[in-house]
Structure formats: structure tokens, C-alpha cells
Amino acid sequence: MTDGLAPTPGVQGAPTVRLEDAATRVGGRTIWSNVDVAVREGEFVAVLGQNGVGKSTLVRVLLGLQPLSAGRAEVLGGPPGAARNLIGYLPQRRSFDSGLRVRGIDLVRLGLDGDRWGIPMPGGSRRSRRRRDDARRVEEVIELVEATSYARRPVGEVSGGEQQRLLIAQALVRRPRLLLLDEPLDSLDLPNQGAMAALIARICREGAVTVLLVAHDVNPILPHLDRVIYLGRGGAAIGEPREVITTETLSRLYDTPIEVLSTADGRLVVVGQPEAPAHHHDRHAH
């Protein structure tokens, strides 16, 4: 294994993400309010909630793309948007055309140098060393996500699960301290969901990377999570999954009777409104 997971030194014990009495509005409508959460360094946290409750909006707030209408937000010790170079971001599932000829390795490299324009100019040993370092880093993260065998194939020719691994490698290539993943398991089959969840958990643990993952089904990631943030009309609840995803807590968040059941194999099922976690989709326009 390479050193691709080596964490960036930071303030030990300080929250990576903090929201205090936070609220946000989109198009004149309050999406969520009274949100108080703190996510610690190296935690793997899922963001859950019913349709339109604002899971993706929360990600946009943390990226500095959506302002708060009330309260306070802090990301990596500063205001949202101030440390984007330390954040890896994977937006909601992108569909690649089957005819796309861009190679997986080139897709990953875009995460490292996609913001550089023009033709590389001659620059002596320093520039050559940087190119070598960049190439080595790209290979490291490709190995990390176990995509080496297909990284040089066109992206349009690999499976959906393989594409997601390459996109996660792209988000990791700059050694982020915070990884924001917006429904990375969406449209994957169950075996791929489990494999992806295990991969993300390993990245989180071994690299001390804080992971916030928006999900509409908690069950594939349930064994790997430290805590969950459950958004609702009554604010948000944060804690260990089986402390938060309960009849009492969800009924309070949505101000309507909700029953949470646990199946024999350990899966959680929500009965009533809102819809069950296995069917959440957050697709409101921004």
C-alpha cells in the first residue's frame, strides 16, 4: 500500500465542521433551521432526510456556495469556502456517455490540475519534479481506490461502480481533510454499494479524513458509520445511527407519527411519513 492516505496535519480534536443555530433559505423558502451539529476530525457521518429536506443544500453551505440566513457555520476552522483546497467534493451522480474516450487516469488528474490553463511551459528541474510528483500522486489514489486495472481505459467503457471509484480518486487527489460525497451510492447495485461504503470507511479511518456522505439509504453504510445527521422540519438530530433513527426522534423531527423497525438482519426500516431512508431523494432546485 502506498502512502496515499497520509493525513494532513491539523488541529487535533477541533471540529472539522460546526453549525450553530443555522438556517438557510432557497427561493424565499426556509429549507432547514435550528441546526446545531459538530463533526470531529476523522469521523464518517451520513446526512439523511426525506425528499427536499435540504441534504444537498447542507453540502453547498459547507462549500461556501449557499449562504446561511441565520446562525453560524465553520469549516476547517474558518468560514465556509475559505479552505476549498482542503475539501474533496463528489457531486450527485454524473452520467458518462458510453462513447466518452477520456481515460480514467485523465479524469483523476483533473482533480489535481483541472484548474490550470494553457500549455505547460518549459521550467527546468522544478517543473519536471512537480510533474513527476503529480503523476505519482495520481497513481497513488488510483491504487488506493483499487482502480489500477481499468484506469487507462476510456471512462465510458467501465461500469458505474468503477466510474464512482475513479471520481472518488479525483476527489482525494489533493489530500483533502474533508470529503463531501453527495449520494455516491445512488444508482449502484447492492454489492457495489457495500464495496463502496467499505472503501469510503477505510479512507476515513486510515487517512483521518472527515467524511460527510449524503445518502437516501442508510443500510449499506450502517456498519461503517460513526454518526448520522438526520434533517427534518424540526431541525436536525445528530448521534449514533441507532440513537437517532428511532421512532421518538423522527416523530419529533417531522411532527408526525413515525415508526422505526429493525429487521432480523439488522436493517432499519421507517414506517409512515416521511418515506423510509431507503427511498430518500433530495432533488430540489438550487
C-alpha positions as CSV (number, residue, x, y, z in Angstrom):
1,M,0.0,0.0,0.0
2,T,1.2,3.5,-0.8
3,D,1.2,6.5,1.5
4,G,-1.7,7.9,-0.4
5,L,-3.7,8.1,2.9
6,A,-1.2,10.1,4.8
7,P,-3.3,12.8,6.7
8,T,-2.6,16.5,6.5
9,P,-1.5,17.7,10.0
10,G,-4.3,19.7,11.6
11,V,-5.6,20.9,15.0
12,Q,-6.2,17.6,16.9
13,G,-9.7,17.4,18.4
14,A,-11.1,20.5,16.8
15,P,-14.4,20.1,14.9
16,T,-13.9,19.9,11.1
17,V,-17.5,21.1,10.6
18,R,-19.6,23.1,13.1
19,L,-23.1,24.6,12.6
20,E,-24.7,26.7,15.4
21,D,-28.4,27.5,15.2
22,A,-28.1,27.5,11.5
23,A,-30.8,28.2,8.9
24,T,-30.8,28.6,5.2
25,R,-33.4,29.8,2.6
26,V,-33.6,28.9,-1.1
27,G,-36.0,30.8,-3.4
28,G,-37.7,32.5,-0.4
29,R,-38.4,29.2,1.3
30,T,-36.7,28.1,4.5
31,I,-35.0,24.7,3.7
32,W,-33.9,24.0,7.3
33,S,-33.4,25.9,10.5
34,N,-32.3,25.4,14.2
35,V,-29.5,23.1,13.1
36,D,-26.7,22.5,15.6
37,V,-24.1,20.0,14.6
38,A,-20.4,19.4,15.2
39,V,-18.4,16.8,13.2
40,R,-15.0,15.8,14.5
41,E,-11.8,15.1,12.6
42,G,-11.8,11.6,11.1
43,E,-15.5,10.9,11.6
44,F,-17.6,9.1,9.0
45,V,-21.0,10.8,9.1
46,A,-24.1,10.2,6.9
47,V,-26.6,13.0,6.1
48,L,-30.1,11.7,5.9
49,G,-33.6,13.0,5.5
50,Q,-36.7,12.9,3.3
51,N,-37.2,14.4,-0.1
52,G,-36.4,18.1,-0.4
53,V,-35.3,18.5,3.2
54,G,-32.0,20.0,2.2
55,K,-29.3,17.4,2.4
56,S,-27.6,18.7,-0.8
57,T,-28.2,22.3,0.4
58,L,-26.2,21.4,3.5
59,V,-23.3,20.3,1.3
60,R,-23.5,23.6,-0.6
61,V,-23.4,25.6,2.6
62,L,-20.2,23.8,3.7
63,L,-18.7,24.5,0.3
64,G,-19.5,28.2,0.7
65,L,-21.9,28.1,-2.3
66,Q,-25.1,28.7,-0.3
67,P,-25.2,31.4,2.5
68,L,-26.9,30.9,5.8
69,S,-29.9,33.0,6.6
70,A,-29.3,32.7,10.3
71,G,-26.7,31.2,12.7
72,R,-23.1,30.4,12.1
73,A,-21.1,27.9,10.1
74,E,-17.4,26.9,10.4
75,V,-15.5,24.6,8.2
76,L,-11.9,23.6,9.0
77,G,-11.5,26.4,11.4
78,G,-12.8,29.2,9.1
79,P,-15.8,30.4,7.2
80,P,-17.3,28.1,4.5
81,G,-15.4,28.5,1.2
82,A,-12.1,29.7,2.8
83,A,-10.5,26.2,2.7
84,R,-11.8,24.7,-0.5
85,N,-8.3,23.4,-1.4
86,L,-8.6,21.1,1.7
87,I,-12.1,19.8,0.7
88,G,-12.7,16.9,-1.7
89,Y,-16.2,17.0,-3.3
90,L,-18.1,14.5,-5.3
91,P,-21.5,15.9,-6.5
92,Q,-24.6,13.9,-7.2
93,R,-24.1,11.1,-9.7
94,R,-22.9,12.2,-13.1
95,S,-23.7,10.1,-16.1
96,F,-20.9,9.4,-18.6
97,D,-21.8,8.7,-22.2
98,S,-20.7,5.2,-23.3
99,G,-18.7,6.8,-26.1
100,L,-16.6,9.1,-23.9
101,R,-13.0,8.4,-24.7
102,V,-11.3,10.2,-21.8
103,R,-9.3,7.7,-19.8
104,G,-9.9,7.1,-16.1
105,I,-6.4,8.3,-15.2
106,D,-7.0,11.6,-17.0
107,L,-10.3,12.0,-15.1
108,V,-8.5,11.6,-11.8
109,R,-5.7,14.0,-12.9
110,L,-8.4,16.7,-13.4
111,G,-8.8,16.8,-9.7
112,L,-5.1,17.8,-9.4
113,D,-4.6,20.2,-12.3
114,G,-8.0,20.8,-13.8
115,D,-7.8,24.5,-12.7
116,R,-4.6,25.1,-14.7
117,W,-5.0,26.6,-18.1
118,G,-2.8,26.6,-21.2
119,I,0.1,24.5,-22.5
120,P,2.8,23.5,-19.9
121,M,5.8,25.7,-20.4
122,P,9.4,24.6,-20.0
123,G,10.5,25.3,-16.5
124,G,13.7,23.3,-15.6
125,S,14.1,20.8,-12.9
126,R,11.5,22.3,-10.5
127,R,8.7,22.0,-13.1
128,S,9.8,18.5,-14.0
129,R,9.9,17.4,-10.4
130,R,6.3,18.7,-10.0
131,R,5.1,16.8,-13.0
132,R,6.7,13.6,-11.6
133,D,5.1,14.2,-8.1
134,D,1.7,14.9,-9.7
135,A,2.0,11.7,-11.8
136,R,3.0,9.7,-8.7
137,R,0.1,11.1,-6.7
138,V,-2.5,10.2,-9.4
139,E,-1.1,6.7,-9.4
140,E,-1.3,6.5,-5.6
141,V,-5.0,7.4,-5.3
142,I,-5.9,5.1,-8.2
143,E,-4.3,2.3,-6.3
144,L,-6.0,3.4,-3.1
145,V,-9.5,3.1,-4.7
146,E,-8.4,-0.2,-6.3
147,A,-8.9,1.1,-9.9
148,T,-5.5,0.3,-11.3
149,S,-6.7,-2.5,-13.6
150,Y,-9.1,-0.2,-15.6
151,A,-7.7,3.3,-15.0
152,R,-6.3,3.5,-18.5
153,R,-9.5,2.5,-20.2
154,P,-12.0,5.1,-21.5
155,V,-14.4,6.1,-18.8
156,G,-17.4,5.4,-21.0
157,E,-16.4,1.7,-21.1
158,V,-16.2,0.9,-17.4
159,S,-19.1,0.1,-15.1
160,G,-20.9,2.6,-12.9
161,G,-19.2,1.3,-9.7
162,E,-15.8,1.7,-11.4
163,Q,-16.6,5.2,-12.5
164,Q,-17.5,6.1,-8.9
165,R,-14.2,4.8,-7.7
166,L,-12.4,7.0,-10.2
167,L,-14.4,10.0,-9.2
168,I,-13.6,9.4,-5.5
169,A,-9.9,9.2,-6.5
170,Q,-10.3,12.5,-8.2
171,A,-11.8,14.0,-5.0
172,L,-8.9,12.6,-3.0
173,V,-6.0,13.5,-5.2
174,R,-5.2,16.8,-3.4
175,R,-5.1,15.1,0.0
176,P,-8.3,16.7,1.5
177,R,-9.0,16.9,5.2
178,L,-12.8,16.9,4.5
179,L,-14.6,14.7,1.9
180,L,-18.1,15.7,0.9
181,L,-19.9,13.0,-1.1
182,D,-23.4,13.7,-2.4
183,E,-25.2,10.4,-2.9
184,P,-22.2,8.4,-4.1
185,L,-24.1,5.1,-3.8
186,D,-27.1,6.3,-6.0
187,S,-27.8,4.0,-9.0
188,L,-25.3,1.3,-7.8
189,D,-26.4,-2.2,-7.2
190,L,-26.3,-3.7,-3.7
191,P,-22.9,-5.4,-4.0
192,N,-21.3,-2.2,-5.3
193,Q,-23.0,-0.1,-2.6
194,G,-21.4,-2.3,0.1
195,A,-18.0,-2.3,-1.6
196,M,-18.1,1.5,-2.0
197,A,-19.2,2.0,1.6
198,A,-16.3,-0.2,2.8
199,L,-13.8,1.8,0.7
200,I,-15.0,5.1,1.9
201,A,-14.8,3.9,5.5
202,R,-11.2,2.7,5.0
203,I,-10.2,6.1,3.5
204,C,-11.8,7.8,6.5
205,R,-10.1,5.6,9.1
206,E,-6.6,5.3,7.6
207,G,-6.3,8.8,6.4
208,A,-8.0,10.7,9.3
209,V,-10.2,12.2,6.6
210,T,-13.6,13.6,7.8
211,V,-16.4,12.2,5.6
212,L,-19.9,13.6,5.2
213,L,-21.9,11.4,2.9
214,V,-25.4,12.3,1.7
215,A,-27.5,9.1,1.4
216,H,-31.1,8.1,0.8
217,D,-30.5,4.6,2.2
218,V,-28.5,4.3,5.4
219,N,-28.4,0.5,5.4
220,P,-25.5,-0.2,3.1
221,I,-23.3,2.2,5.1
222,L,-24.8,1.5,8.6
223,P,-21.9,-0.9,9.7
224,H,-19.3,1.7,8.9
225,L,-20.8,4.9,10.3
226,D,-19.7,6.8,13.4
227,R,-22.8,9.1,13.5
228,V,-25.7,10.4,11.4
229,I,-27.1,13.8,10.8
230,Y,-30.9,13.5,10.3
231,L,-32.5,16.6,8.8
232,G,-36.2,17.4,9.3
233,R,-38.7,20.2,9.6
234,G,-37.9,20.5,13.3
235,G,-34.2,21.0,12.8
236,A,-31.6,18.2,12.9
237,A,-30.6,15.4,15.2
238,I,-27.0,14.1,15.3
239,G,-25.7,11.0,17.1
240,E,-25.0,7.3,16.6
241,P,-27.4,5.8,14.0
242,R,-29.4,3.7,16.3
243,E,-29.8,6.6,18.7
244,V,-31.1,9.0,16.0
245,I,-33.0,6.7,13.7
246,T,-35.7,6.0,16.3
247,T,-39.5,6.3,16.5
248,E,-39.3,9.1,19.0
249,T,-36.6,11.2,17.3
250,L,-38.1,11.0,13.8
251,S,-41.6,11.7,15.0
252,R,-40.3,14.8,16.8
253,L,-38.3,16.0,13.7
254,Y,-41.3,15.6,11.4
255,D,-44.1,16.3,13.9
256,T,-46.0,13.3,12.7
257,P,-46.1,9.7,14.0
258,I,-43.3,7.6,12.5
259,E,-42.3,4.0,13.4
260,V,-38.8,2.7,13.1
261,L,-38.4,-1.1,12.9
262,S,-35.2,-3.3,13.0
263,T,-35.2,-6.4,10.8
264,A,-33.7,-9.7,11.8
265,D,-30.6,-8.9,9.6
266,G,-30.1,-5.6,11.3
267,R,-31.5,-3.3,8.6
268,L,-33.5,-0.2,9.7
269,V,-37.0,0.3,8.2
270,V,-39.0,3.5,8.7
271,V,-42.8,3.1,8.6
272,G,-45.1,6.1,7.9
273,Q,-44.1,9.6,6.8
274,P,-41.5,10.7,5.9
275,E,-40.6,8.0,3.4
276,A,-38.2,5.3,4.5
277,P,-34.4,6.1,4.4
278,A,-34.2,3.5,1.6
279,H,-36.2,5.8,-0.6
280,H,-35.0,9.3,0.2
281,H,-34.1,11.6,-2.7
282,D,-33.1,15.2,-2.3
283,R,-33.6,16.8,-5.7
284,H,-34.9,20.3,-5.1
285,A,-33.5,23.0,-7.3
286,H,-30.9,25.4,-6.1
